[in-house]
């Protein structure tokens, strides 16, 4: 059983799909213990928020992506196209659909 202040939420299900647990709390309990529930979600626990006994929302951790700026820095050789230079008349006619 999980206790948060005066309100008590019961652990309604233990799911062993990927070593994750799930708990269900009422909206009132979620309001009173949101910081703790967020910490639990960050730790990998699924938190289901219910209106009475009917589940209405789920609090789950977000996957963080490892986006790296400059991934190909120093890997590309040569000069790239100069987009600020005007294109030739022949290329312009092709671009505009004139042959």
N, C-alpha and C positions, 0 to 999 in steps of 0.2 A: 504494500500500500504506500502511496506517495502522499505526503502531507505538506500542504502549503498554507501557512497561517492557520486561520480557523477553518478553512475549507479543506475538504479531503477529496482527492480523486483516486479512483482505483485503477490499477493497471489491468486493462480489460483483455489484452492479448499479448502474448510473447511470440513473436514470429521469428523463426530461425532461418529465414530465406538467405540472408547475407549477413548474419551476425548483427542484425538490426532489431531493435525492439520497437513496439508501438504502444502508445498509451492514449487513452481517451479521457478528455476533461470537458467539463461544461464551459459554456461561454463565460459565466461568472468567475469560475476558477481561472480560466485563461486570462481574463482581464486583471485579476488580482495578482497573477504570477507570471506575467508575460516575459519578464527578463529571464527567469529560471527556465521557462519553456523554450525560449530562444537558445539558451546555452545547451539545453538537451538536444535541440535540433542540430546545432553546430557539432555536437558530439556524435551525431549519426542516428539519433533516435527520432522516429516519426511520431508526431503529436497530432492526434485527431481532436478537433474541437466539435463538440456536440451541442445541439439545442435540445435539452432534455436528454433523451437517449438516442436521438437521430443525428448521426454524423453530418456536419455541414461544411467543414473545412479541414484542411490538413496543413500542418506546419512542418516543412521538411528542409533540410540543409540545401543550400545552393552549391553547385559544383563551381569551384574556382578554376578559371582557365589560366594557363601559363602563356599568355600572349607576350611575345618578345619583339620589341621594336628593333629594327636593324638586323633581322634574321640573316640576310644575305650580304651584310656589310663585308667588304673586302673579298667577296666571292665572285662578283660580276666583273668581267674584264671588258675593256674598251669603252667607247663613249656611246651613250644612249641617244635617242633622237632628240633633236632640239625643237620642241613644240612651239617656240616663239618665232621661229623663222618661217617666212611665207613659203607656201608650197608652189611647185611649178604650175604653169598654166595647164599642162596636160593632166597632171594629177588633180587639179581643181575641177576640170571638165569631167573627169571620171567620178569624182566625189559628188558632183551635182547631177550625175546620171546622164551626162551628155557623152556620146562616144566620138 
